Amino acid sequence: AALTSLMILLFLGSWRSTVIIATSIPLAILGSIIALSAVGETLNIMTLGGLALAVGILVDDATVTIENINWHLEHGKDVETSIMDGARQIVTPAFVSLLCICIVFVPMFFLEGVARFLFVPMAEAVMFAMICSFILSRTLVPTMAKYLLKPHAPHTDEHGSNAALPPSRNPLVRFQRGFEARFERVRAAYRDLLAMALEHRRVFVGGFLAFVVASFALVPFLGRNFFPSVDAGQILMHVRAPIGTRVEESATIFANVQAAIRRIVPPEELGTVVDNIGQPISGINTAYNNTGTIGSWDGDIQIALNEGHRPTADYVRRMREELPRQFPGVTFSFPPADIISQILNFGSPAPIDLQVRGNNLPQNFVYANKLLREIRRVPGVADARIQQSQANPTFA
């Protein structure tokens, strides 16, 4: 908001107008927070992101109102008449602009599942802030303009006057006029480029279309994740030794896996490595474990990397390639390690979790193994596995 106010001061050249606009922005955000609380939302990453997105838009209503009032003041009107005429002229365009912005977020209310819980709060934050901003631009902004703005002396305003302004000793005024002059040169250069494009419209349109077609070459390099990947420097590895391995033998295997991990990850990047082998004593821990631990041959290895590490995905890729070769008969999988991935998976041990249910357990395993073979043929699939095992040892 401070940067926005600074830009307004540079472009409008009036601290009074800047105060009016800078006052409306936090009030619009506060109104949005009140409305979010009324519908049961909280301040979280998504609602704060929506408010941050709205800040850049909130300034528009108040800025357009103040700019239009100043335009009427430059024509010699008194303050009250300028406020009434300026506000009346832009009320319809401002309302249509509000509707256009809100309509963009309406489809989010038809989402289902995790997408709805993520994006609906953000949409509500933006829409509430925009509605509050529109109301403030019709009420608070004209009221403050009535008390702060002054009539403009003829030919002494920065807006729309071709006459030279009187000299000033105020360094802020001189800085703003210098900025205005430099900005006018930039705008003049842009006007010349636009005129040249209009004069050679066929060349410009052809070149633009060629650029658009060429940009499709970037499609193979674009990500298609549902949510941006987060590199938290955490790796969770589930290790399963051969079924029936005693816990002391599993501990030896895990120690060797740890040694292999330390050879893959440089010592300066490796923070901590923690093992959790076998089934816990308490059933509460089992209820919160989603990696598929079913016996003394199972375990989890939690790896934390130091700051400044290389991409975590590169180390996971190397471990997937090297560890199965070094430890035949041991299976490795990488469940979600960071909290964001776990939330997006709804607590499942993998982004895609298929469940086979039936009354015949042996036939369920036969079908599950057949399904697993087909899934492994899909390009890009990693860590495809069946968490349960039919080979669990039994004791008479």
C-alpha positions as a Markdown table, in Angstrom:
| # | Residue | x | y | z |
|---|---|---|---|---|
| 1 | Ala | 0.0 | 0.0 | 0.0 |
| 2 | Ala | 2.9 | 2.3 | 0.7 |
| 3 | Leu | 4.4 | 1.7 | -2.7 |
| 4 | Thr | 1.0 | 2.3 | -4.3 |
| 5 | Ser | 0.6 | 5.6 | -2.4 |
| 6 | Leu | 4.1 | 6.7 | -3.6 |
| 7 | Met | 3.2 | 6.0 | -7.2 |
| 8 | Ile | 0.0 | 7.9 | -6.8 |
| 9 | Leu | 1.9 | 10.9 | -5.4 |
| 10 | Leu | 4.3 | 10.8 | -8.3 |
| 11 | Phe | 1.6 | 10.7 | -11.0 |
| 12 | Leu | -1.0 | 13.0 | -9.4 |
| 13 | Gly | 1.5 | 15.4 | -7.8 |
| 14 | Ser | -0.9 | 16.2 | -5.0 |
| 15 | Trp | -0.5 | 15.0 | -1.4 |
| 16 | Arg | -4.1 | 15.7 | -0.7 |
| 17 | Ser | -5.3 | 13.3 | -3.4 |
| 18 | Thr | -2.7 | 10.8 | -2.2 |
| 19 | Val | -4.1 | 10.9 | 1.4 |
| 20 | Ile | -7.6 | 10.3 | 0.1 |
| 21 | Ile | -6.6 | 7.3 | -1.9 |
| 22 | Ala | -4.3 | 5.9 | 0.8 |
| 23 | Thr | -7.1 | 6.1 | 3.3 |
| 24 | Ser | -9.6 | 4.1 | 1.1 |
| 25 | Ile | -7.3 | 1.2 | 0.5 |
| 26 | Pro | -6.9 | -0.1 | 4.1 |
| 27 | Leu | -10.6 | 0.6 | 4.8 |
| 28 | Ala | -11.6 | -1.6 | 1.8 |
| 29 | Ile | -9.3 | -4.4 | 3.0 |
| 30 | Leu | -10.8 | -4.0 | 6.5 |
| 31 | Gly | -14.3 | -4.2 | 5.1 |
| 32 | Ser | -13.3 | -7.4 | 3.2 |
| 33 | Ile | -11.9 | -9.0 | 6.4 |
| 34 | Ile | -15.2 | -8.2 | 8.2 |
| 35 | Ala | -17.2 | -9.8 | 5.4 |
| 36 | Leu | -14.9 | -12.8 | 5.4 |
| 37 | Ser | -15.5 | -13.2 | 9.1 |
| 38 | Ala | -19.2 | -12.9 | 8.6 |
| 39 | Val | -19.2 | -15.9 | 6.1 |
| 40 | Gly | -17.0 | -18.0 | 8.4 |
| 41 | Glu | -13.6 | -17.6 | 6.7 |
| 42 | Thr | -10.3 | -16.9 | 8.5 |
| 43 | Leu | -7.1 | -15.1 | 7.6 |
| 44 | Asn | -5.0 | -17.8 | 5.9 |
| 45 | Ile | -2.7 | -18.2 | 3.0 |
| 46 | Met | -5.5 | -18.1 | 0.4 |
| 47 | Thr | -7.5 | -15.2 | 1.8 |
| 48 | Leu | -4.3 | -13.2 | 2.4 |
| 49 | Gly | -3.3 | -14.0 | -1.2 |
| 50 | Gly | -6.7 | -12.7 | -2.4 |
| 51 | Leu | -6.3 | -9.5 | -0.4 |
| 52 | Ala | -2.8 | -9.0 | -1.8 |
| 53 | Leu | -4.2 | -9.5 | -5.3 |
| 54 | Ala | -6.9 | -7.0 | -4.6 |
| 55 | Val | -4.6 | -4.2 | -3.4 |
| 56 | Gly | -3.5 | -3.5 | -7.0 |
| 57 | Ile | -7.1 | -3.3 | -8.1 |
| 58 | Leu | -8.5 | -1.4 | -5.1 |
| 59 | Val | -6.6 | 1.7 | -6.0 |
| 60 | Asp | -8.4 | 2.0 | -9.3 |
| 61 | Asp | -11.8 | 3.2 | -8.0 |
| 62 | Ala | -10.5 | 5.9 | -5.8 |
| 63 | Thr | -7.8 | 7.0 | -8.3 |
| 64 | Val | -10.3 | 7.3 | -11.2 |
| 65 | Thr | -12.7 | 9.2 | -8.9 |
| 66 | Ile | -10.0 | 11.7 | -7.7 |
| 67 | Glu | -8.6 | 12.1 | -11.2 |
| 68 | Asn | -12.0 | 12.9 | -12.7 |
| 69 | Ile | -12.7 | 15.4 | -9.9 |
| 70 | Asn | -9.3 | 17.1 | -10.6 |
| 71 | Trp | -10.2 | 17.2 | -14.3 |
| 72 | His | -13.3 | 19.2 | -13.5 |
| 73 | Leu | -11.4 | 21.4 | -11.1 |
| 74 | Glu | -9.0 | 22.3 | -13.9 |
| 75 | His | -12.0 | 23.6 | -15.9 |
| 76 | Gly | -12.6 | 26.3 | -13.3 |
| 77 | Lys | -15.5 | 24.6 | -11.4 |
| 78 | Asp | -15.8 | 24.9 | -7.7 |
| 79 | Val | -15.0 | 21.8 | -5.5 |
| 80 | Glu | -18.5 | 20.7 | -4.8 |
| 81 | Thr | -19.7 | 20.9 | -8.4 |
| 82 | Ser | -16.5 | 19.1 | -9.5 |
| 83 | Ile | -17.2 | 16.3 | -7.0 |
| 84 | Met | -20.8 | 15.8 | -8.1 |
| 85 | Asp | -20.0 | 16.0 | -11.8 |
| 86 | Gly | -16.9 | 13.8 | -11.6 |
| 87 | Ala | -18.6 | 11.1 | -9.5 |
| 88 | Arg | -21.7 | 11.1 | -11.7 |
| 89 | Gln | -19.7 | 10.5 | -14.9 |
| 90 | Ile | -17.8 | 7.5 | -13.7 |
| 91 | Val | -20.4 | 5.7 | -11.5 |
| 92 | Thr | -21.7 | 3.5 | -14.4 |
| 93 | Pro | -18.2 | 2.5 | -15.8 |
| 94 | Ala | -16.9 | 1.8 | -12.3 |
| 95 | Phe | -19.9 | -0.4 | -11.5 |
| 96 | Val | -19.5 | -2.3 | -14.8 |
| 97 | Ser | -15.8 | -2.7 | -14.0 |
| 98 | Leu | -16.7 | -4.1 | -10.6 |
| 99 | Leu | -19.1 | -6.6 | -12.2 |
| 100 | Cys | -16.5 | -7.7 | -14.7 |
| 101 | Ile | -13.9 | -8.4 | -12.0 |
| 102 | Cys | -16.4 | -10.3 | -9.8 |
| 103 | Ile | -17.7 | -12.4 | -12.7 |
| 104 | Val | -14.1 | -13.7 | -13.3 |
| 105 | Phe | -14.2 | -15.4 | -9.8 |
| 106 | Val | -17.8 | -16.8 | -10.1 |
| 107 | Pro | -16.7 | -20.1 | -11.7 |
| 108 | Met | -14.6 | -20.9 | -8.6 |
| 109 | Phe | -17.9 | -21.3 | -6.6 |
| 110 | Phe | -18.8 | -24.3 | -8.8 |
| 111 | Leu | -15.5 | -26.2 | -8.0 |
| 112 | Glu | -15.6 | -29.3 | -5.8 |
| 113 | Gly | -13.2 | -31.1 | -3.6 |
| 114 | Val | -9.8 | -29.6 | -2.5 |
| 115 | Ala | -10.0 | -27.0 | -5.3 |
| 116 | Arg | -13.1 | -25.5 | -3.7 |
| 117 | Phe | -11.5 | -25.2 | -0.3 |
| 118 | Leu | -8.4 | -23.6 | -1.7 |
| 119 | Phe | -9.8 | -21.0 | -4.2 |
| 120 | Val | -13.2 | -20.0 | -3.0 |
| 121 | Pro | -11.8 | -18.1 | 0.1 |
| 122 | Met | -9.4 | -16.3 | -2.3 |
| 123 | Ala | -12.3 | -15.4 | -4.6 |
| 124 | Glu | -14.4 | -14.2 | -1.7 |
| 125 | Ala | -11.6 | -12.0 | -0.4 |
| 126 | Val | -11.1 | -10.3 | -3.8 |
| 127 | Met | -14.9 | -9.8 | -4.4 |
| 128 | Phe | -15.6 | -8.4 | -0.9 |
| 129 | Ala | -12.6 | -6.0 | -1.2 |
| 130 | Met | -13.8 | -4.8 | -4.6 |
| 131 | Ile | -17.3 | -4.2 | -3.4 |
| 132 | Cys | -16.1 | -2.3 | -0.3 |
| 133 | Ser | -13.8 | -0.3 | -2.6 |
| 134 | Phe | -16.7 | 0.7 | -4.9 |
| 135 | Ile | -18.8 | 1.7 | -1.9 |
| 136 | Leu | -16.0 | 3.8 | -0.5 |
| 137 | Ser | -15.3 | 5.5 | -3.8 |
| 138 | Arg | -19.0 | 6.6 | -3.9 |
| 139 | Thr | -19.1 | 7.8 | -0.2 |
| 140 | Leu | -15.8 | 8.3 | 1.6 |
| 141 | Val | -13.7 | 9.5 | -1.3 |
| 142 | Pro | -16.1 | 12.4 | -2.4 |
| 143 | Thr | -16.5 | 13.4 | 1.3 |
| 144 | Met | -12.7 | 13.6 | 1.9 |
| 145 | Ala | -12.4 | 15.4 | -1.4 |
| 146 | Lys | -14.9 | 18.0 | -0.2 |
| 147 | Tyr | -12.6 | 18.9 | 2.8 |
| 148 | Leu | -9.1 | 18.4 | 1.3 |
| 149 | Leu | -9.2 | 19.4 | -2.3 |
| 150 | Lys | -9.0 | 23.1 | -3.3 |
| 151 | Pro | -10.1 | 25.0 | -6.4 |
| 152 | His | -7.5 | 25.1 | -9.1 |
| 153 | Ala | -6.0 | 28.4 | -10.2 |
| 154 | Pro | -6.2 | 28.9 | -13.9 |
| 155 | His | -3.2 | 27.4 | -15.9 |
| 156 | Thr | -1.3 | 26.3 | -12.8 |
| 157 | Asp | -2.2 | 22.7 | -12.6 |
| 158 | Glu | -0.2 | 19.6 | -13.7 |
| 159 | His | -3.3 | 18.1 | -15.3 |
| 160 | Gly | -4.2 | 19.1 | -18.8 |
| 161 | Ser | -2.5 | 22.5 | -18.8 |
| 162 | Asn | -0.1 | 23.5 | -21.5 |
| 163 | Ala | 1.1 | 26.7 | -19.7 |
| 164 | Ala | 4.4 | 26.7 | -17.8 |
| 165 | Leu | 4.0 | 26.1 | -14.1 |
| 166 | Pro | 5.4 | 28.8 | -11.7 |
| 167 | Pro | 8.8 | 27.8 | -10.2 |
| 168 | Ser | 8.9 | 26.2 | -6.8 |
| 169 | Arg | 11.5 | 25.8 | -4.1 |
| 170 | Asn | 9.8 | 22.7 | -2.7 |
| 171 | Pro | 12.2 | 19.8 | -3.5 |
| 172 | Leu | 9.2 | 17.3 | -3.6 |
| 173 | Val | 7.4 | 19.5 | -6.1 |
| 174 | Arg | 10.5 | 19.8 | -8.2 |
| 175 | Phe | 11.1 | 16.1 | -8.1 |
| 176 | Gln | 7.5 | 15.4 | -9.1 |
| 177 | Arg | 7.7 | 17.8 | -12.0 |
| 178 | Gly | 10.9 | 16.2 | -13.2 |
| 179 | Phe | 9.2 | 12.8 | -13.0 |
| 180 | Glu | 6.2 | 14.1 | -14.9 |
| 181 | Ala | 8.5 | 15.5 | -17.6 |
| 182 | Arg | 10.4 | 12.2 | -18.0 |
| 183 | Phe | 7.2 | 10.2 | -18.1 |
| 184 | Glu | 5.9 | 12.5 | -20.8 |
| 185 | Arg | 8.9 | 11.7 | -22.9 |
| 186 | Val | 8.3 | 8.0 | -22.4 |
| 187 | Arg | 4.7 | 8.4 | -23.4 |
| 188 | Ala | 5.7 | 10.4 | -26.5 |
| 189 | Ala | 8.1 | 7.6 | -27.5 |
| 190 | Tyr | 5.3 | 5.1 | -27.1 |
| 191 | Arg | 3.0 | 7.3 | -29.1 |
| 192 | Asp | 5.5 | 7.3 | -32.0 |
| 193 | Leu | 5.8 | 3.5 | -31.8 |
| 194 | Leu | 2.1 | 3.1 | -31.9 |
| 195 | Ala | 1.8 | 5.5 | -34.9 |
| 196 | Met | 4.5 | 3.5 | -36.7 |
| 197 | Ala | 2.6 | 0.2 | -36.0 |
| 198 | Leu | -0.6 | 1.8 | -37.4 |
| 199 | Glu | 1.2 | 3.0 | -40.5 |
| 200 | His | 2.6 | -0.5 | -41.1 |
| 201 | Arg | -0.3 | -2.5 | -39.8 |
| 202 | Arg | 0.1 | -5.5 | -42.1 |
| 203 | Val | 3.7 | -6.0 | -41.1 |
| 204 | Phe | 2.8 | -5.6 | -37.4 |
| 205 | Val | -0.2 | -7.9 | -37.5 |
| 206 | Gly | 1.8 | -10.5 | -39.4 |
| 207 | Gly | 4.8 | -10.3 | -37.1 |
| 208 | Phe | 2.5 | -10.5 | -34.0 |
| 209 | Leu | 0.7 | -13.6 | -35.4 |
| 210 | Ala | 4.0 | -15.2 | -36.2 |
| 211 | Phe | 5.2 | -14.5 | -32.6 |
| 212 | Val | 2.0 | -16.1 | -31.2 |
| 213 | Val | 2.5 | -19.2 | -33.3 |
| 214 | Ala | 6.1 | -19.5 | -32.3 |
| 215 | Ser | 5.2 | -19.2 | -28.6 |
| 216 | Phe | 3.4 | -22.6 | -28.9 |
| 217 | Ala | 6.9 | -24.2 | -29.1 |
| 218 | Leu | 7.1 | -23.5 | -25.3 |
| 219 | Val | 4.1 | -25.8 | -24.6 |
| 220 | Pro | 6.3 | -28.9 | -23.9 |
| 221 | Phe | 8.2 | -27.0 | -21.2 |
| 222 | Leu | 5.1 | -25.7 | -19.4 |
| 223 | Gly | 4.2 | -27.2 | -16.1 |
| 224 | Arg | 0.7 | -28.6 | -15.6 |
| 225 | Asn | 0.6 | -29.1 | -11.8 |
| 226 | Phe | -2.7 | -28.5 | -10.0 |
| 227 | Phe | -0.8 | -26.5 | -7.3 |
| 228 | Pro | 2.7 | -25.0 | -7.6 |
| 229 | Ser | 5.4 | -27.5 | -6.3 |
| 230 | Val | 7.0 | -26.5 | -3.0 |
| 231 | Asp | 10.6 | -27.3 | -2.4 |
| 232 | Ala | 10.7 | -27.4 | 1.4 |
| 233 | Gly | 13.9 | -29.4 | 1.6 |
| 234 | Gln | 12.2 | -32.4 | 3.1 |
| 235 | Ile | 12.2 | -36.0 | 1.8 |
| 236 | Leu | 10.1 | -38.8 | 3.3 |
| 237 | Met | 11.2 | -42.3 | 2.1 |
| 238 | His | 9.3 | -45.5 | 2.9 |
| 239 | Val | 11.5 | -48.5 | 2.9 |
| 240 | Arg | 10.2 | -52.1 | 2.9 |
| 241 | Ala | 12.6 | -54.9 | 3.4 |
| 242 | Pro | 11.7 | -58.5 | 2.3 |
| 243 | Ile | 8.5 | -59.6 | 4.1 |
| 244 | Gly | 9.3 | -61.4 | 7.4 |
| 245 | Thr | 12.6 | -59.6 | 8.1 |
| 246 | Arg | 13.2 | -59.3 | 11.8 |
| 247 | Val | 13.5 | -55.8 | 13.3 |
| 248 | Glu | 17.2 | -56.1 | 14.1 |
| 249 | Glu | 18.0 | -57.2 | 10.5 |
| 250 | Ser | 15.8 | -54.3 | 9.3 |
| 251 | Ala | 17.8 | -51.9 | 11.4 |
| 252 | Thr | 21.0 | -53.1 | 9.6 |
| 253 | Ile | 19.4 | -52.6 | 6.2 |
| 254 | Phe | 18.2 | -49.1 | 7.2 |
| 255 | Ala | 21.7 | -48.2 | 8.4 |
| 256 | Asn | 23.1 | -49.2 | 5.0 |
| 257 | Val | 20.4 | -47.2 | 3.2 |
| 258 | Gln | 21.3 | -44.2 | 5.3 |
| 259 | Ala | 25.0 | -44.6 | 4.3 |
| 260 | Ala | 23.9 | -44.7 | 0.6 |
| 261 | Ile | 21.8 | -41.5 | 1.1 |
| 262 | Arg | 24.8 | -39.7 | 2.6 |
| 263 | Arg | 26.8 | -40.7 | -0.5 |
| 264 | Ile | 24.1 | -39.2 | -2.8 |
| 265 | Val | 23.4 | -36.0 | -0.8 |
| 266 | Pro | 26.6 | -33.8 | -0.1 |
| 267 | Pro | 27.4 | -33.5 | 3.6 |
| 268 | Glu | 27.1 | -29.7 | 3.5 |
| 269 | Glu | 23.5 | -30.0 | 2.2 |
| 270 | Leu | 22.3 | -32.9 | 4.4 |
| 271 | Gly | 20.7 | -31.7 | 7.6 |
| 272 | Thr | 19.2 | -34.6 | 9.5 |
| 273 | Val | 18.3 | -38.2 | 8.8 |
| 274 | Val | 15.8 | -39.9 | 11.1 |
| 275 | Asp | 14.6 | -43.5 | 11.0 |
| 276 | Asn | 11.4 | -45.0 | 12.3 |
| 277 | Ile | 11.5 | -48.8 | 11.9 |
| 278 | Gly | 8.7 | -51.2 | 12.5 |
| 279 | Gln | 5.2 | -50.8 | 13.9 |
| 280 | Pro | 4.7 | -48.4 | 16.9 |
| 281 | Ile | 3.4 | -49.8 | 20.1 |
| 282 | Ser | 0.5 | -47.4 | 20.3 |
| 283 | Gly | -2.4 | -47.7 | 18.0 |
| 284 | Ile | -2.8 | -43.9 | 17.9 |
| 285 | Asn | 0.5 | -43.6 | 16.0 |
| 286 | Thr | -0.7 | -46.3 | 13.6 |
| 287 | Ala | -3.9 | -44.3 | 12.9 |
| 288 | Tyr | -1.9 | -41.3 | 11.9 |
| 289 | Asn | 0.7 | -43.2 | 9.8 |
| 290 | Asn | -0.2 | -43.1 | 6.1 |
| 291 | Thr | 2.9 | -44.7 | 4.6 |
| 292 | Gly | 1.7 | -48.3 | 4.8 |
| 293 | Thr | 3.8 | -49.7 | 7.7 |
| 294 | Ile | 2.6 | -53.3 | 8.3 |
| 295 | Gly | 5.4 | -55.0 | 10.1 |
| 296 | Ser | 9.0 | -55.0 | 11.4 |
| 297 | Trp | 10.3 | -55.0 | 7.9 |
| 298 | Asp | 8.8 | -51.6 | 7.2 |
| 299 | Gly | 10.1 | -48.2 | 8.1 |
| 300 | Asp | 10.3 | -44.5 | 7.2 |
| 301 | Ile | 13.4 | -42.4 | 6.7 |
| 302 | Gln | 12.9 | -38.6 | 7.1 |
| 303 | Ile | 15.5 | -36.4 | 5.5 |
| 304 | Ala | 15.8 | -32.7 | 6.0 |
| 305 | Leu | 18.1 | -30.6 | 3.8 |
| 306 | Asn | 20.0 | -27.5 | 4.8 |
| 307 | Glu | 19.3 | -24.0 | 3.3 |
| 308 | Gly | 20.9 | -23.4 | -0.1 |
| 309 | His | 20.4 | -27.0 | -1.2 |
| 310 | Arg | 20.0 | -28.1 | -4.8 |
| 311 | Pro | 16.4 | -29.0 | -5.9 |
| 312 | Thr | 15.0 | -31.7 | -3.7 |
| 313 | Ala | 13.4 | -33.4 | -6.7 |
| 314 | Asp | 16.9 | -34.1 | -8.2 |
| 315 | Tyr | 17.9 | -36.0 | -5.1 |
| 316 | Val | 14.6 | -38.0 | -5.1 |
| 317 | Arg | 15.2 | -38.9 | -8.7 |
| 318 | Arg | 18.7 | -40.1 | -8.0 |
| 319 | Met | 17.5 | -42.2 | -5.0 |
| 320 | Arg | 14.8 | -43.8 | -7.2 |
| 321 | Glu | 17.4 | -44.8 | -9.7 |
| 322 | Glu | 20.3 | -45.9 | -7.4 |
| 323 | Leu | 18.8 | -47.3 | -4.3 |
| 324 | Pro | 16.9 | -50.2 | -5.9 |
| 325 | Arg | 20.1 | -51.3 | -7.7 |
| 326 | Gln | 22.1 | -51.2 | -4.5 |
| 327 | Phe | 19.5 | -53.1 | -2.4 |
| 328 | Pro | 17.8 | -55.8 | -4.4 |
| 329 | Gly | 14.6 | -57.1 | -2.8 |
| 330 | Val | 14.0 | -53.8 | -0.9 |
| 331 | Thr | 11.3 | -51.5 | -2.2 |
| 332 | Phe | 11.4 | -47.7 | -1.9 |
| 333 | Ser | 8.7 | -45.1 | -2.2 |
| 334 | Phe | 8.5 | -41.4 | -1.5 |
| 335 | Pro | 5.2 | -40.3 | 0.1 |
| 336 | Pro | 4.5 | -36.5 | 0.5 |
| 337 | Ala | 6.9 | -35.0 | 3.0 |
| 338 | Asp | 5.8 | -31.3 | 3.2 |
| 339 | Ile | 2.5 | -30.2 | 4.7 |
| 340 | Ile | 1.2 | -28.7 | 1.5 |
| 341 | Ser | 1.5 | -31.9 | -0.5 |
| 342 | Gln | -0.1 | -33.9 | 2.4 |
| 343 | Ile | -3.1 | -31.6 | 2.4 |
| 344 | Leu | -3.5 | -31.7 | -1.4 |
| 345 | Asn | -3.4 | -35.5 | -1.1 |
| 346 | Phe | -6.0 | -35.5 | 1.6 |
| 347 | Gly | -3.7 | -37.5 | 3.8 |
| 348 | Ser | -3.2 | -40.3 | 1.2 |
| 349 | Pro | 0.3 | -41.7 | 0.8 |
| 350 | Ala | 0.3 | -40.7 | -2.9 |
| 351 | Pro | -1.4 | -38.2 | -5.2 |
| 352 | Ile | -3.4 | -41.0 | -6.8 |
| 353 | Asp | -4.7 | -43.6 | -4.3 |
| 354 | Leu | -6.7 | -46.5 | -5.8 |
| 355 | Gln | -8.6 | -48.8 | -3.4 |
| 356 | Val | -9.9 | -52.3 | -4.3 |
| 357 | Arg | -12.7 | -53.6 | -2.2 |
| 358 | Gly | -14.4 | -57.0 | -2.2 |
| 359 | Asn | -15.5 | -60.0 | -0.1 |
| 360 | Asn | -12.8 | -62.4 | -1.5 |
| 361 | Leu | -9.4 | -61.2 | -0.2 |
| 362 | Pro | -7.2 | -63.5 | -2.4 |
| 363 | Gln | -9.1 | -62.4 | -5.5 |
| 364 | Asn | -8.8 | -58.8 | -4.4 |
| 365 | Phe | -5.0 | -59.2 | -4.4 |
| 366 | Val | -5.0 | -60.9 | -7.8 |
| 367 | Tyr | -7.0 | -58.0 | -9.3 |
| 368 | Ala | -4.9 | -55.4 | -7.5 |
| 369 | Asn | -1.6 | -56.9 | -8.9 |
| 370 | Lys | -3.1 | -57.0 | -12.4 |
| 371 | Leu | -4.2 | -53.4 | -12.1 |
| 372 | Leu | -0.7 | -52.5 | -10.8 |
| 373 | Arg | 1.0 | -54.0 | -13.9 |
| 374 | Glu | -1.2 | -51.9 | -16.1 |
| 375 | Ile | -0.6 | -48.7 | -14.1 |
| 376 | Arg | 3.2 | -49.2 | -14.3 |
| 377 | Arg | 3.0 | -49.0 | -18.1 |
| 378 | Val | 1.7 | -45.4 | -17.9 |
| 379 | Pro | 4.5 | -43.0 | -18.8 |
| 380 | Gly | 5.6 | -40.8 | -15.9 |
| 381 | Val | 4.2 | -43.0 | -13.1 |
| 382 | Ala | 6.6 | -43.4 | -10.1 |
| 383 | Asp | 6.3 | -45.4 | -6.8 |
| 384 | Ala | 3.4 | -47.5 | -8.0 |
| 385 | Arg | 2.9 | -50.1 | -5.3 |
| 386 | Ile | 0.5 | -52.1 | -3.2 |
| 387 | Gln | 0.7 | -51.1 | 0.5 |
| 388 | Gln | -0.7 | -54.3 | 1.9 |
| 389 | Ser | 1.1 | -57.7 | 1.5 |
| 390 | Gln | -0.4 | -61.1 | 1.1 |
| 391 | Ala | 2.9 | -62.7 | 2.3 |
| 392 | Asn | 2.7 | -61.7 | 5.9 |
| 393 | Pro | 4.0 | -64.5 | 8.2 |
| 394 | Thr | 1.6 | -66.2 | 10.5 |
| 395 | Phe | 2.3 | -68.0 | 13.7 |
| 396 | Ala | 0.6 | -71.1 | 14.9 |
